[in-house]
Amino acid sequence: MKSKSISRRNFMKGCAAGASVFMSGGLAGKPASAQENKRPNIVLIVSDDHGLDAVGCYGNPVVKTPNLDGLSREGVRFTNAFCTTASCSASRSVILTGMYNHANGQYGHQHSYHHFVSFPNIKSLPVLLTESGYRTGRIGKYHVAPDEVYKFDVALQADSRSPVEMAEKCRAFVAADGPFFLYFCTSDPHRSGDRVEDLPGKPDRFGNRPQGYRGITEVKYKPEDVIVPPFLPDTPECRAELAQYYQSVSRVDQGVGRVLAVLKEAGKYDNTIVIYISDNGVAFPGAKTTLYEPGMRLPCIVLNPGSKKKGIMCDALINYADLAPTILDFAGGQPGRAEFQGRSFKPVLETEHPKGWDVTFASHTFHEITMYYPMRVVRQRRYKLIWNIAHGLDYPFASDLWEASTWQATIRRGDKYYGKRTVEAYLHRPKFELYDLEKDPHEVKNLAENPKYARVLGELKEQLKAFQERTKDPWIVKWQYE
């Protein structure tokens, strides 16, 4: 470890070449104390549109994710982790505030004409960690606003499609004295908008490019080898797109490996909490932007070097509102702050079947500005209720999902089904969708109108209303007059 006499002011000077924005003027101070240096460092890795369907340790035998698989063997793999809204900006706002987006104001996309921003009085995770004595840094996709709310000490610059380069740019930040929080966000495996012209349907490249990326050994997949999840149609177009998606996922995995290497080379690995998540499900209709399972049930792997147990599978129902209080709990901060709408799962990290973690909630309002379709969800272990508040509207499409060759081929052929669900059921949804996930894991048979399930429906509605009241959801008024 370097001399403890290095101050935060010197750290800032040393990182100047690698950072484009320094957003805090109050970093200069006393050298880190021995007690501060014992506090764990925390790295939160957030990939973009990586579903549970494409991770080796979650059961996919084809996709190559050796670093994520290794992280799982050394840490904890959550089997019931959920985003609260399957949309990039909105989901990231929940991750960084511990509040549902209907409460923090980031209802949808931040960038361009969408222009959603969080309320100015919100106190986000990086701000709270800075106040707790942590150095805070971010690199890659940001996608929330305003900067004053989501204020990091330093913003490092790198191509967010090149996760190995991103990891290398973090070396100085990681090596400096004092506990740190690093928010590491790739743009993979998000769709990129350009196409492979010589494959069926001209699939999106998902960020892949012929020249590759520095430090990456591209892992390519044949369309005939991929595993088509049940919510997608098994067509040549879909397989071609999944092969590109897998390649992008493997690039993310190599970035994770390089982050771990940087920590080890800096002597910080043994005192660093590493958390891997994705902001929402894969960018195909039926997952991203929906609150069906492929859109909201996601990978979550936590490496805690202080844990006595390794390779644990925890089945607690957690969601992304729980992340900020959990991270603050690790940091010795204030995980029980009144503003948080989630709770720390640190106490159950080494428990496979913890009690009291049997229900979770979701809240989605927008994706793009043109996509108003508020949904609220209560999800138990067996039953799940989706309230489509704007059920009178056709289900709206994200521009990239509408243009996806998988969807366009379905429409062009006039297919009745898109995966397990009919095209009609996807486009036109009832007010309530009630599913028995034990008997119907693909959420096809809606039980909301079945008299046998009237009691279950009533109980879930009451749970949903109580959640909305507890989290001050403005859309609770829709129970009264729509």
N, C-alpha and C positions, 0 to 999 in steps of 0.2 A: 504494500500500500504506500502511496506517496506521502510525503510529509504533511502532517495535519495543519501546518502553517499556511497552506494554500487557502486563501479566502475565496468567498464567492465572487468578489470583484475580479480576482485574478483568473478564476474559472471562466468568467464571461469574456475576458480578453483572449484567453486561450482558445475559446470556441468561436471567435468572431469570424474566422475564415469559413467555418462550416455552417454558420447560421445566417439567415437572411433577416430575421426579425427578432429583436429582443424586446419583449413586451412588459418587462417589469423594471422599474428604475430603482427598486429598493433591495437589490440583491447583495450589496456589499454588507459585510458584517463580520462577526467574530469567526475564527476558525471552528470547524466542527468539533464538538466535544466527543469524548470516548463513548458517552451514552448515545449521542446522535448516530455515531458510526455503527452501533450495534443494531439500530433499527433497520428493518429489512428494506432493501430496494424493491421497487415494484415495476414490472414491465407488463403493460396491457397491449396485447397484439390483437388488432381487429382487422380481419380480412373483409372483402366486399362481395357479398352475394355467394357465400360458400355454404352450401346446404349440408345437412347430415348425411346425404346420399353419397358423398364423395370424400370419405375419410376412411383410411384403412382400419383404424382402431374402432370405428363405429360399424364395421361389418362389410365394407366394400373390398373384395379381394383383388380387384383389378387396379384401381388407382394407386399410384406410388406416393405414399406420404410417410416415409420412414422417420422423419424428425418429429412429426406430430404423434406418431405411434410410440416413439421413444419417450416423448413427454408424458404420454398417457401411462406408460409402464412405470415411470418414476413418480407420478403424481396421482391426481384424482380426475376421473372422467365422469362428468355428469351425464346421465341418460335422459333427464327431463329438464333441460335448460331451454328457456323460451325468450325470444325478443318480445316486446310488447306491441310493436308496430313494424311491419315488414317493409320499411321504407328507409332509405339511407340516412337522411338528415334527422328525421324524427327519431329513429332508433338510436342514433349517436347522441342525441340530446338526452335521452333517457339514461344511457350509459354514463354520461358525464354529470348528471344532476341527481340521480336517484329518484326522479319524479317522472310520472307519465306525461306524455307530450301534451295532453289536454290541460295539464297543470303548469307546465313550464313554457307553453306558448309556441314551441317549435312544431307546429301542426303538420308541416310537410317540408319540401325541399328548400334549402337556404339559397342556392345559387341562382344566378340569372334572374329572369322575370318572376320566378316563383316567390322569392323574397320573404320567406317565413323566417322569423327571428324569435329568440326566446325573450321572456320578460326581463327588463333591466335589473330587477331586484333579486334575481336568482343568484345563489352562491354556488358555483360549480365545484366539482371535485378538484381540479387543479388549483383553484384559488384556496380551497380549504387545506390542501396539502402544502401549499406555499406558506400559509399561516402556521402550519404545524412544523415548519423547519425543513421541508423537503425542497430539493431542486426539481423543477418540473420542465419537461421538454416534450415536444411532439415532432413527428416527422410523417410525411405522407398525407393521405386524404384527411381533410379537416371537416368541412361540410356543415358547420354549425355557426351561429352568429347570435349576438355580436361578440367581437373580440374581448370587450370589457368584461363580459360574463364568463367566457371560456378562455381565461387569461393564463397562458403558460409563460414561464420565465424565458424560454428560448424556443424558436421554431427552426428546426434544421431542414435543409433543402436536399432533395434527391428525387429521381424519377420514381414515382409511386408504383410504376409497373415493374420496377427493378428492385425487388426486396433485398437482394444481396448488397447492392449499392447502398440502399437505405441503411442496412445494418453497419456497413463500413463507415458511413457518415456519423454514426452514433458513438464511435470509439472514444473521442475526447470527452463527450458528455458522460459516458459510463465510467470512465477512468478517474474522473475528478473526485475529490473528497466529499463526504457527506451523503446522506441517504437521498435517493432520487426516485422520481416517478417518470417513466418513459412511456408515452402514448404512441404506439407504432402501428400505422394504418396503411395497408396496401390498397391499391386500386384493383388488384386481381382478386378473385376471378370474375370481375364485372365484365359485361359485354363492352366491346370497344367500338362497334359501329362499322368497322371495315370487314370485308368478306373474303373468304377463300373461294376464288372463282371456279376452281376445277373440281369441287366436291358437290354432292347432291344438295340442291337447294341453295347453294352458295352460303354456307353457314357463317355466322359471325366468328371472328378470330379470337374473341375473348382476350385480347391483348397480345396474342402470339404474333411473332413477326419472323420473317425469313432469316434476318441477321441475328436473331436472338438478343440476349442481354448479357452484359459483362458479368462474369462469375457464375452464370447459370448454365448447367448442363440440361438442355431442354429434353423433357421426357415426352415422347410422342405416342399417341394411341391410335389404334385402328378402330374405325366405327363399328366393325363387327364384334369387337371385344368388349365394348362398354356395357355397363348394366343399366338398362332403362328402368327407372323407378316407376311404380304403378300409376302415379299421377300423370305420367307422360305417355304419349302414343309411341309404340314401337314401330317407327317409320325410318326410312333411310335419312330423311332430313333431320330427324331428332337425333339419331345416332351420330351423324356428322357433327352436329353442334355439341353433343356431349363429349365427343373426342377432343374438340377444341377446349371445352371447359375443363376436362381432366388435365390437359397440358398446363393450363393456367394455374390449376390447383397445385400441381407438382412444383411449379415455380414458387408459389407461396411457401410451400413446405421447405424448399431450400433456403428461403429467406429466414424462416424460423430457425433452421439449423445454424445459419450464420449469426443470428442474434445470440443464440446460446454459446457459440464459439467466442464471440466478442466478450460476453460476460465471463467466461472461463479465463480467457487470456488476460483480462483486467483483474482477475482474482476476486470477482464479485458474484460468481455463480452460486456459491454456497450460502449467500445471504440475500438472495433475490427471489421474490415471488414472481412467477411467470404465469400469466393467464392468457389463453388463446380462445377467442370467440369470433363469430362472424356477425355482421350487423343484421342480416336477414337471409332468407333462403335464396336458392339459385334463381337466376334471372330467366325464368320460364313462366308463362301463364300457368296458374295452379299452385305457384309457390310465392315468389316475390310479389308484394303488394296485397296478398291475401292473408287471412288469418286461419287458413287451413294448416294442418300440421307441417307440410313441407315448407311453408313460408315462415313459420314461427318456432318450430322445434329445431334446435341448432346445436352444433358442437360447442362444448365448453370444457376446457381442460385446464386444470390448475396445478401448478408445480409449487409446492411449499417445502423447501429444503428442511424445515424444522419438523415436518411430519414424521412420525415413527413408522407409519404404514405406507406402502407403495403399491401402485397398481390398483387402486380402489375404484370401484364403480359405485357412485352415489345416486340413488334414485329420487332424491328430494326434488320437488317441483319448485324450481327457482326461476326468476326472470331478471331482465336486465336492470330493473329498478333496484335490485339487490346488490348490484356490482359496486356502486359508489360507497354505500355503508360498509360493505365487506372490505374494500380496499382501505378505507379509513380505519377499520378495525385492525387490520394488519399493521397500519402505520401508527397505531396508538392514538388515533384522533378521536372524533366524536361520532361513532357509527349510529348512535341513537338520536341524532338531531331531529327535531320536530318537523323540519322541512322534508326530510326523506320520506318517501312513500314505500320504499323497500326496506329490507332488514338484512343484517349481516348473516351470511351463511358460514362464516368462519367456524362457529362452534360445532357445526355438523360435518365439517370437511372430511373427517376420518370415519364417518358413520355411513354404512351402506344403505340402511333403511331408517333414516331418522324420523321421529314422530313430529307431527305438527307442520309438515311440509307437503300437504296433500291437495292443495288448491292454488291456482295462480290465475292471473287476469291479463287481459290485453286491451289495448285502446288504439285504434287507428282512425285517422280522419282524412288526411290527404296523402298523396304521393306528389305528383306534379300538381300545379295550381288548377289544372283542368279536371282533376280527378277527385272531386268531392264524393266520398263514399264512407261516411263514418260507421264503424263497426265497434262493438264492445263484446268482450268474450270473458266467460268464466269457464275454466278448464279444471276439472277434477281428474282423479286417476282413471275413472271409468267414463264419466259423462262430460260432454262439452256442449256449451250453448253459445251460439253466435247470434247477436242481435244486429241485424242489418238495418240501421236507422233510416237509410235512404233507399229502402228496398223497392220503391217505385221507380227508381232509375235503372237503366242498363248498367251492368258492372263496367266501370271505366278501365281503359287500357293505358298502361305506360307506353310511351312511344317506342321504346326499344323492344318491349314484349310484343306489341302489335306487329312490328316489322320482322320479328323472329321467323326464320324459315320454317321452323316446326309448326308454328301457329298458321302461317300463311298457306302451308301445304294442306293443313287440315281443312281450312276454309275452301281452298281451291278445289279439293276433291269432294267437298260436300259431305265429309264424314259426320256421322251422328255422334260418335264418341271422341273425346279427347282424354286419353288415359281411361280411368275408371268412371269419369264423370261425363255426362252428355254436354255437348256444346251449349245447348239450350239452358241446362242447369247452371253452367258457368256464367252465362251472360245475364240471366234473369233469376234473381234470388228472392226467396220468401222473407218475410219479416223475421222469423226465427228459424234457426237451424239447430236441431238437437241431435247429437250423435252418441251412440253407445260405442266407445272406442275399443272395448274388448271384443265385441262381435263385429264391429264395422270400422276397422282402423283407417280405412281410406275415405271415411266421411261421405258415403254415398247415399245411405238410407236415412232420410230426415224423419225423425220421430216426433217432431213438434206438434203435429196434428193427430197423433195416435193417442186415443183416450187412455190407453194402458200406462202412458208415461206422463199423464197430467200432473201427478204429484211431483215427479222429478223436475218437470218443466217449471212448476210453480216455485220449488225450492231454489232452483238455479236463478230464476228471475229475481228473487229476493236477495240472493247473494250478490247478484250484479248491481242491483240498486244500492245495496249497502256499500259496495266498493265505490260506486260513483259518488255517493254522499261523503264517504271518508276521504276521497281524493279531490273533492270539489270539482267534479266534472260538469262543465256548463251544459253538456248534452243530456243531463238527467231530466231536463224539462220536457224532452221528447216523449217521455212516458205519459205526460199529461195531455198534450194537445196534438200529437201526430200518431 
